[in-house]
Amino acid sequence: MRVLHVSTHMNIGGIGSYILSLAKALKKKGVDVIVASSGGDLEPELLRSGIRHIRLDIRTKSELSPKVLKSIFTLNNIARREGVDIIHAHTRVSQVVSFFSSRLASVPYVTTCHGFFRTRMRKVFDTWGKKVIAISDAVANHLRDDLGVKAGRIEVIYSGVDIGFFSKEYSAAEREEIKKSLGLGPGPIAGSIGRLSPVKGHRFFIEAMCGVIARTPSAEALIAGSGPEEASLKQFVKSLGFDDRVHFERPNTDTRKLLAVMDVFVFPSVKEGLGIGLLEALCAKKACVGTDIGGIKDIIDDGVNGILVPSGDISAMSKAITGLFNDEKKRSLIAERGQKSVRDRFSLDDMASGVIRLYEDVLKG
């Protein structure tokens, strides 16, 4: 089976990481995977994994861009030339391109819905394909209830993470060395990893850390990521006078060392389809605090394998972080349960197996 995955980009982040992880897992199971996109930070990792990448000039946020029309014909040629059995699209623009290309090439077409969409255009113009993968129950409900996609077309397949990779353990000496290299002090660290955009809620996390630091003066925050809100977040930290307590790091393809130094991982999103960064932190045996929205509620059972707080509730977030800092037994127990929940429900192997079954059903007609 040869599958062509299509995305506008392959940058570090939710969709890019999902495609990379899924492509590698499918390849291990004997699926021939090709990725077509405008490229990005994760392109070298694809090539190192033996997965072909084909450049497609599709980097635009507008379905009406001239690039879309050009890409339709380019993707049609790729699908025909490569003998593709199925096209799998991931982003809004790539779904539109793949919708038309699949018809020109007479190749079945599926999508993954990674989050939440404005409803009007998606109701009028259905580009979800023969089957659409919802990465969480919350996304499946959104597809059905808000976008009018029939339940029979929706398949819930949770995103998975590389458990062996992210469960790597670091010694106390190694963690201290990493802390020093990042300019962190010896006190407790609360951290967050993800794209720096308003929907990810980092501003709430920063405000919550003001309360945490007031109670625990040695505490610090570590935020790893890049995005449109980077400059304003850094300015916000400066205005609060916390330059020496809130540290920013650029994202990279291996976040294990960043996770290793965190005592508590915080996922403060305002909207979230599921949360690969949260799954990676749980797998790394970190006690996690997340907001009670979207797919995060599919991952965290409040008080069991993590702590849920209302989205935007700075006081509740601050209290949850401080409580975990001050209760090592609770922090350790929640972290253990969190790692087990990922092993049980969110493995790459399970995700790949579910996707292959969906491909096979689509190819059977």
C-alpha positions, 0 to 999 in steps of 0.5 A: 500500500502506498499512501501520500500524506499532504500538508501545507507545511512540515514545521515543528508543532501538532500537525507536523509532529503527527504526520512525522510520527504516523509516517514512521509508524506506518513505515514500520508496518510495511506501508510505503509513505510519501509526504508532500508539503512546502517543507519545514523544520521536520523535513530532514527528520523525514528523510533520516527516517527513510520517508520520501518528501516531495516539495509542493508549493502550497504554503498559504492560508487561503483556499482561494490562493492561486497556489491552490489551483496550481497545487491541484494539478501538481498533486494529481501528477504526483499521485499518478506518477507515484502510483498512490493508492490513497491520499491523506490530507491534514490541513484546511488548504491541503484538504481542498487541494486533495479533494480535487486532485483525488478526483482527477487522479481517481485515487481515494481520499481521507483526512485527519481533523486535528482541531476545530473549524469555523462552521460556515464554509466547511458546511457549504464545501465538504472536503473531508473525504470518504473517511475523516479521522477525528483525533479525539471524541471532542473533535468527533462531536464537533465534526458531527454536531457543528459541521454536519459530517455523518457519523458513519464517515467519522473514525476516532483514532487517538494520536499516539506518541513514541513511548520508548523514545519519550519514556527515557529517564534521566539521572538527578545529575543529568537533570541538574546539568541540563538545568545549568545549560538552560540557565535555570536555578535549583528550584522547582520548574513548571514548564510548557511546550507548544506553539506560541499563539493565543489559542495555546493560553501561555499568557494565562500560564505566565500570570499563574506563575506570578502566584506560584512564585509568590508562594515559592520564590525559588520556582521558575517557568520554562516555555519552549516554542515559537509563533506569532505571540512570542514577542508579546509574551516576552514583553509581557514577562518583562512588564511583570518583572519576571525576566529572571523567572520565566525562560523561553527556549526555541523548539526542536525535534527532541524535547526530552531534555526540556521535559526532564527538568520540569517538575510540573508540565502545564498545558494551558490551551484555550482550544485543543483537539487533543494535545500531542505535547501533553501526551509526550509530557505524560509519557516522560512521567511528568505531573501534568496540569491541563485545561478542561477543554476539547480533547484534553479531557479525553487524556486527563482524568482529573485527580487521577493521571493529571489535574484539570483546571478551567480554561483561563482560570489563573487562580486555579492553575496557580493553585494546582501547580503550587499544590503539586510542587509542595506534595512530592508523593501526589506529584509522583503518583499522578506522574506514574498514572499519567505515563501508564495511561499513555502506554495503555491508550495512546501508543504509536502502534495503536494509532498506526494500526487504526489508520491502516484499518481505515485505509483498508476499509476505504480501499475495499469501497 
